[in-house]
């Protein structure tokens, strides 16, 4: 009789443990949907990052070009750039400085959002994680717009100098 009671108690304990172990498993369908939506959002982030990198390279090339022209003109025996042109360039450089300063408010936001999002993923808070990825995409889009305006100004400077 004691053996039967002890075996029943052991089975009861094992059954109660297995129920709590299986209760912690998330819904497979919800997890699959989360992975799919996160994959879509991550792809958007990757595409935006590639665009930002391309714009940064273009910005660097344009900056190097106009600086080389100004340096060559400064070192020349007879400068070819008029005072009026210098004033136009100076005004555009002030505009460029303001455009760059306006982009500083987004610096570090992406890293901050993604760091906070790690907790959402860890806690399996799917909606918050997807929202965070969308916020990162919004910040990236804002940076794309600002870099595009900077490139526009740099092109104006290069057009004036050409």
C-alpha positions as CSV (number, residue, x, y, z in Angstrom):
1,X,0.0,0.0,0.0
2,X,2.8,2.4,0.8
3,X,4.5,1.7,-2.5
4,X,1.3,2.4,-4.4
5,X,0.8,5.7,-2.5
6,X,4.4,6.8,-3.1
7,X,4.1,5.9,-6.8
8,X,0.9,7.8,-7.1
9,X,2.5,10.8,-5.4
10,X,5.5,10.6,-7.7
11,X,3.2,10.5,-10.8
12,X,1.2,13.4,-9.4
13,X,4.3,15.5,-8.9
14,X,5.6,14.7,-12.4
15,X,2.3,15.6,-14.0
16,X,2.2,18.9,-12.2
17,X,5.7,19.7,-13.3
18,X,5.1,18.9,-17.0
19,X,2.0,21.1,-17.1
20,X,3.9,24.1,-16.0
21,X,6.8,23.3,-18.4
22,X,4.4,23.2,-21.3
23,X,2.6,26.3,-20.2
24,X,5.7,28.4,-20.8
25,X,5.9,27.5,-24.5
26,X,4.6,30.5,-26.6
27,X,2.0,30.0,-29.3
28,X,3.8,28.8,-32.4
29,X,1.6,30.7,-34.8
30,X,2.1,34.0,-33.0
31,X,5.9,33.4,-33.0
32,X,5.9,32.6,-36.7
33,X,3.9,35.8,-37.4
34,X,6.3,37.8,-35.3
35,X,9.3,36.4,-37.2
36,X,7.7,37.2,-40.5
37,X,6.8,40.8,-39.5
38,X,10.2,41.4,-38.0
39,X,11.9,40.0,-41.1
40,X,10.0,42.5,-43.2
41,X,10.9,45.4,-40.9
42,X,14.6,44.3,-40.7
43,X,14.7,44.3,-44.5
44,X,13.5,47.9,-44.6
45,X,16.2,48.8,-42.1
46,X,18.9,47.2,-44.2
47,X,17.7,49.0,-47.3
48,X,17.6,52.3,-45.5
49,X,21.1,51.7,-44.1
50,X,22.4,51.0,-47.6
51,X,20.8,54.2,-48.9
52,X,22.3,56.2,-46.0
53,X,25.7,54.8,-46.8
54,X,25.5,55.6,-50.5
55,X,24.4,59.2,-49.6
56,X,27.3,59.5,-47.2
57,X,29.7,58.5,-49.9
58,X,28.2,60.9,-52.4
59,X,28.3,63.7,-49.8
60,X,32.0,63.0,-49.2
61,X,32.8,63.1,-52.9
62,X,31.0,66.4,-53.4
63,X,32.7,67.9,-50.3
64,X,36.1,66.8,-51.5
65,X,35.4,68.2,-55.0
66,X,34.4,71.8,-53.9
67,X,37.2,71.9,-51.3
68,X,39.8,71.0,-53.9
69,X,38.5,73.7,-56.3
70,X,38.6,76.3,-53.5
71,X,42.1,75.2,-52.4
72,X,43.4,75.3,-56.0
73,X,42.0,78.8,-56.5
74,X,43.5,80.0,-53.2
75,X,46.9,78.6,-54.1
76,X,46.8,80.0,-57.7
77,X,48.7,83.2,-58.5
78,X,45.6,84.8,-60.0
79,X,42.4,83.7,-58.3
80,X,39.6,82.9,-60.8
81,X,36.7,83.0,-58.4
82,X,35.1,86.4,-57.9
83,X,34.2,88.0,-54.6
84,X,30.5,87.6,-55.5
85,X,30.9,83.9,-56.1
86,X,32.8,83.6,-52.8
87,X,29.9,85.3,-51.0
88,X,27.4,82.9,-52.6
89,X,29.5,80.0,-51.5
90,X,29.8,81.4,-48.0
91,X,26.0,81.7,-47.8
92,X,25.5,78.2,-49.0
93,X,28.1,76.9,-46.5
94,X,26.1,78.6,-43.7
95,X,23.0,76.9,-45.0
96,X,24.9,73.6,-45.1
97,X,26.0,74.1,-41.5
98,X,22.4,74.7,-40.4
99,X,21.3,71.6,-42.3
100,X,24.0,69.5,-40.7
101,X,23.0,70.8,-37.2
102,X,19.4,69.9,-37.8
103,X,20.4,66.3,-38.4
104,X,22.2,66.0,-35.1
105,X,19.0,65.4,-33.2
106,X,18.7,61.9,-34.7
107,X,22.2,60.9,-33.7
108,X,22.1,58.0,-31.3
109,X,18.4,57.4,-31.5
110,X,18.6,54.3,-33.5
111,X,21.0,52.6,-31.2
112,X,18.9,53.7,-28.2
113,X,15.7,52.2,-29.7
114,X,17.3,48.9,-30.7
115,X,18.9,48.5,-27.3
116,X,15.5,49.0,-25.6
117,X,13.9,46.6,-28.2
118,X,16.1,43.7,-27.0
119,X,14.0,43.6,-23.9
120,X,10.8,43.5,-26.0
121,X,12.1,40.5,-28.0
122,X,13.3,38.8,-24.8
123,X,9.9,39.2,-23.2
124,X,8.2,38.1,-26.4
125,X,6.3,41.4,-26.6
126,X,5.8,41.1,-30.3
127,X,3.8,44.3,-30.9
128,X,6.3,46.5,-29.0
129,X,9.2,44.9,-31.0
130,X,7.6,45.5,-34.4
131,X,6.7,49.1,-33.3
132,X,10.3,49.7,-32.3
133,X,11.5,48.5,-35.7
134,X,9.0,50.9,-37.3
135,X,10.4,53.7,-35.1
136,X,13.9,53.0,-36.3
137,X,12.7,53.1,-39.9
138,X,11.1,56.5,-39.3
139,X,14.4,57.8,-37.8
140,X,16.3,56.5,-40.8
141,X,13.8,58.1,-43.2
142,X,14.3,61.4,-41.4
143,X,18.1,61.1,-41.8
144,X,17.7,60.2,-45.4
145,X,15.7,63.4,-46.0
146,X,18.3,65.5,-44.2
147,X,21.2,63.9,-46.0
148,X,19.4,64.5,-49.3
149,X,19.1,68.2,-48.5
150,X,22.8,68.4,-47.6
151,X,23.7,66.8,-50.9
152,X,21.5,69.3,-52.7
153,X,23.4,72.2,-51.1
154,X,26.7,70.6,-52.0
155,X,25.6,70.2,-55.6
156,X,24.7,73.9,-55.7
157,X,28.2,74.8,-54.4
158,X,29.8,72.6,-57.0
159,X,27.6,74.0,-59.8
160,X,28.6,77.5,-58.8
161,X,32.3,76.6,-58.9
162,X,32.1,74.7,-62.2
